[in-house]
Amino acid sequence: MFMTNQVIPAIWWGLKRRCSHCGDGDLFVRWITLHARCLYCGLEYLRNQGEAWPFFFVMDRIPIAAGITAIFFGFRISHWIEGVAFFCAIAVPIVVTMPQRQGLAISLNYLSRVYFCDPSDLLP
């Protein structure tokens, strides 16, 4: 049964790039190369290739939404230096926060697997 007290730790562990189930295993081998499973509890991070794409899609669009919001509320580029600064203000967070956003997407995928309980999914 899905417990609401699993949500906060799973999200926190995802942001810290740790296993969403136990919080001990690393999610990534390197910067964004995902382990197949947790070395401690055996959780398979992506059971089927591509099952977490909706979560990756949403997490990748959050930094871009900040730039769209700034333009919507009246930010205008009047000089090329402002254009470069605006590009850097959008691009740098996209690159720097990529592992955390991917970890969050993996943990949201894990929570959906726990909540929607597929009998063929062998969760630890």
Contact map, one row per residue, 1 for C-alpha under 8 A:
1110000000000000000000000000000000000000000000000000000000000000000000000000000000000000000000000000000000000000011000000000
1111010000000000000000000000000000000000000000000000000000000000000000000000000000000000000000000000000000000000011000000000
1111111000000000000000000000000000000000000000000000000000000000000000000000000000000000000000000000000000000000000000000000
0111111100000000000000000000000000000000000000000000000000000000000000000000000000000000000000000000000000000000000000000000
0011111110000000000000000000000000000000000000000000000000000000000000000000000000000000000000000000000000000000000000000000
0111111111000000000000000000000000000000000000000000000000000000000000000000000000000000000000000000000000000000000000000000
0011111111100000000000000000000000000000000000000000000000000000000000000000000000000000000000000000000000000010000000000000
0001111111110000000000000000000000000000000000000000000000000000000000000000000000000000000000000000000000000000000000000000
0000111111111000000100000000000000000000000000000000000000000000000000000000000000000000000000000000000000000000000000000000
0000011111111100001110100000000000000000000000000000000000000000000000000000000000000000000000000000000000110010000000000000
0000001111111110000100000000000000000000000000000000000000000000000000000000000000000000000000000000000100110000000000000000
0000000111111111000000000000000000000000000000000000000000000000000000000000000000000000000000000000000000000000000000000000
0000000011111111111100100000000000000000000000000000000000000000000000000000000000000000000000000000001000100000000000000000
0000000001111111111100000000000000000000000000000000000000000000000000000000000000000000000000000001011111100000000000000000
0000000000111111110000000000000000000000000000000000000000000000000000000000000000000000000000000001101100000000000000000000
0000000000011111110000000000000000000000000000000000000000000000000000000000000000000000000000000001001000000000000000000000
0000000000001111111000000111000000000000000000000000000000000000000000000000000000000000000000000011001100000000000000000000
0000000000001111111100111110000000000000000000000000000000000000000000000000000000000000000000000000001000000000000000000000
0000000001001100111111111110000000000100001000000000000000000000000000000000000000000000000000000000000000100000000000000000
0000000011101100011111100000000000000000000000000000000000000000000000000000000000000000000000000000000001100100000000000000
0000000001000000001111100000000000000000101000000000000000000000000000000000000000000000000000000000000000000100000000000001
0000000000000000001111111000000000000001100000000000000000000000000000000000000000000000000000000000000000000000000000000000
0000000001001000011111111000000000000000000000000000000000000000000000000000000000000000000000000000000000000000000000000000
0000000000000000011001111100000000000001000000000000000000000000000000000000000000000000000000000000000000000000000000000000
0000000000000000011001111110000000000111100000000000000000000000000000000000000000000000000000000000000000000000000000000000
0000000000000000111000011111100000100110000000000000000000000000000000000000000000000000000000000000000000000000000000000000
0000000000000000111000001111100001101100000010000000000000000000000000000000000000000000000000000000001000000000000000000000
0000000000000000100000000111111111100000000000000000000000000000000000000000000000000000000000000000000000000000000000000000
0000000000000000000000000111111111100000000000000000000000000000000000000000000000000000000000000000000000000000000000000000
0000000000000000000000000001111111000000000000000000000000000000000000000000000000000000000000000000000000000000000000000000
0000000000000000000000000001111110000000000000000000000000000000000000000000000000000000000000000010000000000000000000000000
0000000000000000000000000001111111000000000000000000000000000000000000000000000000000000000000000110010000000000000000000000
0000000000000000000000000001111111100000000000000000000000000000000000000000000000000000000000000000000000000000000000000000
0000000000000000000000000011110111110000000000000000000000000000000000000000000000000000000000000000000000000000000000000000
0000000000000000000000000111100011111100000010000000000000000000000000000000000000000000000000000000000000000000000000000000
0000000000000000000000000000000001111100000111000000000000000000000000000000000000000000000000000000000000000000000000000000
0000000000000000000000000010000000111110011110000000000000000000000000000000000000000000000000000000000000000000000000000000
0000000000000000001000001110000000111111111110000000000000000000000000000000000000000000000000000000000000000000000000000000
0000000000000000000000001100000000001111110000000000000000000000000000000000000000000000000000000000000000000000000000000000
0000000000000000000001011000000000000111110000000000000000000000000000000000000000000000000000000000000000000000000000000000
0000000000000000000011001000000000000111111000000000000000000000000000000000000000000000000000000000000000000000000000000001
0000000000000000000000000000000000001111111100000000000000000000000000000000000000000000000000000000000000000000000000000001
0000000000000000001010000000000000001100111110000000000000000000000000000000000000000000000000000000000000000000000000000011
0000000000000000000000000000000000011100011111100000000000000000000000000000000000000000000000000000000000000000000000000010
0000000000000000000000000010000000111100001111100000000000000000000000000000000000000000000000000000000001000100000000000000
0000000000000000000000000000000000010000000111111111000000000000000000000000000000000000000000000000000001000000000000000000
0000000000000000000000000000000000000000000111111010000000000000000000000000000000000000000000000000000000000000000000001000
0000000000000000000000000000000000000000000001111110000000000000000000000000000000000000000000000000000000000000000000000000
0000000000000000000000000000000000000000000001111111000000000000000000000000000000000000000000000000000000000000000000000000
0000000000000000000000000000000000000000000001011111100000000000000000000000000000000000000000000000000000000000000000000000
0000000000000000000000000000000000000000000001111111110000000000000000000000000000000000000000000000000000001000000000000000
0000000000000000000000000000000000000000000001001111111100000000000000000000000000000000000000000000000011001000000000000000
0000000000000000000000000000000000000000000000000111111110000000000000000000000000000000000000000000000000000000000000000000
0000000000000000000000000000000000000000000000000011111111000000000000000000000000000000000000000000000000000000000000000000
0000000000000000000000000000000000000000000000000001111111100000000000000000000000000000000000000000000011011000000000000000
0000000000000000000000000000000000000000000000000001111111110000000000000000000000000000000000000000110010000000000000000000
0000000000000000000000000000000000000000000000000000111111111000000000000000000000000000000000000000000000000000000000000000
0000000000000000000000000000000000000000000000000000011111111100000000000000000000000000000000000000000000000000000000000000
0000000000000000000000000000000000000000000000000000001111111100000000000000000000000000000000000000110110000000000000000000
0000000000000000000000000000000000000000000000000000000111111111000000000000000000000000000001000100100000000000000000000000
0000000000000000000000000000000000000000000000000000000011111111100000000000000000000000000000000000000000000000000000000000
0000000000000000000000000000000000000000000000000000000001111111110000000000000000000000000000000000000000000000000000000000
0000000000000000000000000000000000000000000000000000000000011111111000000000000000000000010011000000000000000000000000000000
0000000000000000000000000000000000000000000000000000000000011111111100000000000000000000010001000000000000000000000000000000
0000000000000000000000000000000000000000000000000000000000001111111110000000000000000000000000000000000000000000000000000000
0000000000000000000000000000000000000000000000000000000000000111111111000000000000000000010000000000000000000000000000000000
0000000000000000000000000000000000000000000000000000000000000011111111100000000000000000010000000000000000000000000000000000
0000000000000000000000000000000000000000000000000000000000000001111111110000000000000000000000000000000000000000000000000000
0000000000000000000000000000000000000000000000000000000000000000111111111000000000000000000000000000000000000000000000000000
0000000000000000000000000000000000000000000000000000000000000000011111111110000000000000000000000000000000000000000000000000
0000000000000000000000000000000000000000000000000000000000000000001111111111000000000000000000000000000000000000000000000000
0000000000000000000000000000000000000000000000000000000000000000000111111110000000000000000000000000000000000000000000000000
0000000000000000000000000000000000000000000000000000000000000000000011111110000000000000000000000000000000000000000000000000
0000000000000000000000000000000000000000000000000000000000000000000001111111000000000000000000000000000000000000000000000000
0000000000000000000000000000000000000000000000000000000000000000000001111111100000000000000000000000000000000000000000000000
0000000000000000000000000000000000000000000000000000000000000000000000100111110000000000000000000000000000000000000000000000
0000000000000000000000000000000000000000000000000000000000000000000000000011111101100000000000000000000000000000000000000000
0000000000000000000000000000000000000000000000000000000000000000000000000001111101100000000000000000000000000000000000000000
0000000000000000000000000000000000000000000000000000000000000000000000000000111111100000000000000000000000000000000000000000
0000000000000000000000000000000000000000000000000000000000000000000000000000111111110000000000000000000000000000000000000000
0000000000000000000000000000000000000000000000000000000000000000000000000000001111111000000000000000000000000000000000000000
0000000000000000000000000000000000000000000000000000000000000000000000000000111111111100000000000000000000000000000000000000
0000000000000000000000000000000000000000000000000000000000000000000000000000111111111110000000000000000000000000000000000000
0000000000000000000000000000000000000000000000000000000000000000000000000000000111111111000000000000000000000000000000000000
0000000000000000000000000000000000000000000000000000000000000000000000000000000011111111100000000000000000000000000000000000
0000000000000000000000000000000000000000000000000000000000000000000000000000000001111111110000000000000000000000000000000000
0000000000000000000000000000000000000000000000000000000000000000000000000000000000111111111000000000000000000000000000000000
0000000000000000000000000000000000000000000000000000000000000000000000000000000000011111111100000000000000000000000000000000
0000000000000000000000000000000000000000000000000000000000000000000000000000000000001111111110000000000000000000000000000000
0000000000000000000000000000000000000000000000000000000000000011011000000000000000000111111111000000000000000000000000000000
0000000000000000000000000000000000000000000000000000000000000000000000000000000000000011111111100000000000000000000000000000
0000000000000000000000000000000000000000000000000000000000000000000000000000000000000001111111110000000000000000000000000000
0000000000000000000000000000000000000000000000000000000000000010000000000000000000000000111111111000000000000000000000000000
0000000000000000000000000000000000000000000000000000000000010011000000000000000000000000011111111100000000000000000000000000
0000000000000000000000000000000000000000000000000000000000000000000000000000000000000000001111111100000000000000000000000000
0000000000000000000000000000000000000000000000000000000000000000000000000000000000000000000111111110000000000000000000000000
0000000000000000000000000000000000000000000000000000000000000000000000000000000000000000000011111111100000000000000000000000
0000000000000000000000000000000100000000000000000000000000010000000000000000000000000000000001111111110000000000000000000000
0000000000000000100000000000001100000000000000000000000000000000000000000000000000000000000000011111111000000000000000000000
0000000000000111100000000000000000000000000000000000000000000000000000000000000000000000000000001111111100000000000000000000
0000000000000010000000000000000000000000000000000000000100110000000000000000000000000000000000001111111110000000000000000000
0000000000000100000000000000000100000000000000000000000100100000000000000000000000000000000000000111111111000000000000000000
0000000000001111110000000010000000000000000000000000000000000000000000000000000000000000000000000011111111100000000000000000
0000000000100110100000000000000000000000000000000000000000100000000000000000000000000000000000000001111111110000000000000000
0000000000000100000000000000000000000000000000000001001100100000000000000000000000000000000000000000111111111000000000000000
0000000000000100000100000000000000000000000011000001001000000000000000000000000000000000000000000000011111111100000000000000
0000000001101100001100000000000000000000000000000000000000000000000000000000000000000000000000000000001111111110000000000000
0000000001100000000000000000000000000000000000000000001000000000000000000000000000000000000000000000000111111111000000000000
0000000000000000000000000000000000000000000000000011001000000000000000000000000000000000000000000000000011111111100000000000
0000000000000000000110000000000000000000000010000000000000000000000000000000000000000000000000000000000001111111110000000000
0000001001000000000000000000000000000000000000000000000000000000000000000000000000000000000000000000000000111111111000000000
0000000000000000000000000000000000000000000000000000000000000000000000000000000000000000000000000000000000011111111100000000
0000000000000000000000000000000000000000000000000000000000000000000000000000000000000000000000000000000000001111111111001000
1100000000000000000000000000000000000000000000000000000000000000000000000000000000000000000000000000000000000111111110000010
1100000000000000000000000000000000000000000000000000000000000000000000000000000000000000000000000000000000000011111110000000
0000000000000000000000000000000000000000000000000000000000000000000000000000000000000000000000000000000000000001111111000000
0000000000000000000000000000000000000000000000000000000000000000000000000000000000000000000000000000000000000000111111101000
0000000000000000000000000000000000000000000000000000000000000000000000000000000000000000000000000000000000000000100111111000
0000000000000000000000000000000000000000000000000000000000000000000000000000000000000000000000000000000000000000000011111100
0000000000000000000000000000000000000000000000000000000000000000000000000000000000000000000000000000000000000000000001111100
0000000000000000000000000000000000000000000000100000000000000000000000000000000000000000000000000000000000000000100011111110
0000000000000000000000000000000000000000000000000000000000000000000000000000000000000000000000000000000000000000000000111111
0000000000000000000000000000000000000000001100000000000000000000000000000000000000000000000000000000000000000000010000001111
0000000000000000000010000000000000000000111000000000000000000000000000000000000000000000000000000000000000000000000000000111
